Amino acid sequence: MFEGQPKGLYALALANTGERFGYYTMIAVFSLFLRANFGLSAGTAGLIYSVFMGAVYFFPFLGGMVADKYGYGKMVTLGIFIMFIGYLLLAIPLGGDTFALIFMCGALLCVSIGTGLFKGNLQVMVGNLYDAPELQGKRDEAFSIFYMAINIGSLFAPTAAVRIMDWAQNSLGYSGNDAYHFAFSVACLSLVVSILIYYAFRSTFRHVEGTSADKVNETGEVVELSRQETRERIIALVLVFAVVIFFWMAFQQNGLTLTFFADEFTAKSATGWQGMSFNVLNLVAIILIVYAAFALFQSKTTKARAIAGVVILASLGFLGYMYVTTSNQVVSVSAPIFQHFNPSYVVMLTPVSLAIFGYLARKGKEPSAPRKIAYGMVVAAAAYAIMLFGSLGLPTPDEQRVAGDAAAFVSPNWLMSTYLVLTFGELLLSPMGISFVSKVAPPKYKGAMMGGWFVATAIGNLLVSVGGFLWGGFPLWVVWGVFIVLCLLSAFFMMTMMKKLEKVC
């Protein structure tokens, strides 16, 4: 998994980890902040949330076009500084009046523009590391590792957001609404770490910071794509973009309707193993066990296997100690903390998915990237089927709000299971999709095509607001059923286009 990868991959991945930690710390509480601080309805909060998410993923298209002309490294650096300004403005508590709302929108615009310059172009640089003939076969693995690093950043974000808000309220005496701004300030600090990592290890990837106008063939010679081949590749990418819109529409409900469900319909406490899952340190211990287990069987030296064995025993010992000392305690469950399950599952499952696809590749049976994307849509539908069954018999959100002591609550296991299955779909779709774009995009339009991937994500994020508008008078099975149908229709469309897509792989 990690063998033979260029050092530049790890430098770029770590720089992205810092930025993603700050972003997801903010996102973990953003929709709740909108309702608490400004008194907005679920629909209005969902609209602002989805417009912001859409902007975050639309601006990479413009950022990519600029970088194709002026260089990827310059845009990445500029993006970090603009994002920093945006998060700094968000960290200023101004109350809940109209001026504060406008001020917040200006801050969100800065974050969106900065992300547009940073995110897509950093991923283009990762892809460019693998244009060398000897590294081209490691591209999919590289983007899986890169994607795992993103989720390491987001894994700790919900806990950081909840803990710093508790500290601001309980230790510093700030009001609940003002405490949200402390969570936003974490993003400022994380960007400082990100830029320090970027420049400390810049020598490992400096050669891919410029533009990439030509393709290098297997002999190292520069070749030009024909107009017909360029057209075919762009059409294939646009078809993929059209499908992933609906995946992101469904997936990004984790910050909206799934968070609303956690806040309004999920039990507020847990005990035993379930309660332990809400402590991020326990999840880290499980992650260490997974990676050490792979190292135990894959390492080539006795020393490495011994270290892996020690890590497994130490992690199991830690989990055993935590169970003995905390399993009888009642753990308070807050809605934002559920968002640490998805990134923890991504980090846990990445080596598993790589092992499975590596085995299939050796047998000559590994699915193509477009086929993996189609499978990912089916899996996403299955995730929302879990929510549908878990919601049967529950009142509508409007009825729940006025139910008082008669309100109905369900086990956290429904959300935890949904996030697990949704993560399987994400691993089939997102890193493979990014790798596909990096591989297929015509060299002269790499930045723009990677930006196109994010435009599709942006449109999907704009459609996230549909969940917010459904949240209220509709039965919950209707809310989840909408996402099931859209995911299945997208998978069907993808399969009908498979020959055209696999032609350019």
Secondary structure, 3 states (H helix, E strand, C coil): CCCCCCHHHHHHHHHHHHHHHHHHHHHHHHHHHHHHHHCCCHHHHHHHHHHHHHHHHHHHHHHHHHHHHHCHHHHHHHHHHHHHHHHHHHCCCCCCCHHHHHHHHHHHHHHHHHHHHHHHHHHHHHHHCCCCHHHHHHHHHHHHHHHHHHHHHHHCHHHHHHHHHHHHHHCCCCCHHHHHHHHHHHHHHHHHHHHHHHHHCHHHCHHHCCCCCCEECCCCCEECCCHHHHHHHHHHHHHHHHHHHHHHHHHHHHHCHHHHHHHHCECCEECHHHHHCCCHHHHHHHHHHHHHHHHHHHCCCHHHHHHHHHHHHHHHHHHHHHHHHHCCCCEECCHHHHHHHHHHHHHHHHHHHHHHHHHHHHCCCCCCHHHHHHHHHHHHHHHHHHHHHHHCCCCCHHHHHCCHHHCCCECCHHHHHHHHHHHHHHHHHHHHHHHHHHHHCCHHHHHHHHHHHHHHHHHHHHHCHHHHHHCCCCCHHHHHHHHHHHHHHHHHHHHHCHHHHHHCC
